[in-house]
């Protein structure tokens, strides 16, 4: 019951954010904005999170998940209301800047809360990620049809209503639900280790890089596929369907995530996600047939669907409870850095060689990433063991608490 509250909130946030982001690209393209400027506009979403994600994580550890989620919800509401009032490209830059920071305040709050609820952590994170994919499925589909048949303001008005529901939900959910019984009873470790020193852990560092590669790839597809689709004659609703297929296949593969983890192990799966995603990007240049785009989107969703929850669960497994906010912030710093830098690079590629070249180059980057970020003997049960120099692990804390309780 407690879990369902946070899964619903995460789904609504995902619908609002993922529903508006492709519309930003479509609207900017309709205004005659160049591909490179669209790239800058897309990267604005990741600018503040790239700079302040670790700081936001520290605020989370200090002030609690409920306060951070409320702050993020208010920011999200403002970010979708501004373009309704003034629907021009400059206000979209402000909207994306504010939306990016507000969304991470909500995201890390929900991640930490759900990740520390009773139960198998991989399963909890899989369910949390699955609801995010559900939002990615519904959001672009609804906004694509809304934009095509009603207009720009209507799609952002839908998002404003959804975010308003999120804000009310955050106020109504009982305060005691915002932290697990375990987390509320753990004494602060007083560990002042810098978050960045955790990067000495090779596998954690690689997992964070994989997370960044996966997320920038997803953003790249959301940002530039509408431009590619428009160029071959697809309408906004068809583009929304293709984007939703990515989310639909992500949902499907996350349903069997735990079983795949048991069979193949975390390291092999994370490497495979990059290989499948890289090949899918490169195949976008084979044909401009919409049905083929839909098939490629399914495989892209399979590749991108597992990278995020597995890297998230791993990051939480190896971090102490009193520093989980910082570690989640560190992970988001990697994610948003890749989201911020990649549009500049790929925007330049698109300006020189066309939109199709963006996907080809991105595919090559992902395949190279698969080679250089192979994890070293990652085991599900003892992922934290090599982090012993970074204070005690979450599992150690649980054992201490159990002994203390008994």
Secondary structure, DSSP 8 states (H G I E B T S, - for coil): -HHHHHHHHHHHHHHHHHHHHHHHHHHHHHTT--HHHHHHHHHHHHHHHHHHHHHHHHHHHHH-HHHHHHHHHHHHHHHHHHHHHS-SHHHHHHHHHHHHHHHHHHHHHHHHHHHTSSS-HHHHHHHHHHHHHHHHHHHHHHHHHHHHHT-HHHHHHHHHHHHHHHHHHHHHS-GGGGS-HHHHHS--------GGGGGGSHHHHHHHHHHHHHHHHHHHHHHHHHHHHHHTT--HHHHHHHHHHHHHHHHHHHHTHHHHHHHH-HHHHHHHHHHHHHHHHHHTTT---HHHHHHHHHHHHHHHHHHHHHHHHHHHHTS-GGGHHHHHHHHHHHHHHHHHHHHHHHHHHHHHH-HHHHHHHHHHHHHHHHHHT--SS--SS-TTGGGTTSS--HHHHHHHHHHHH-
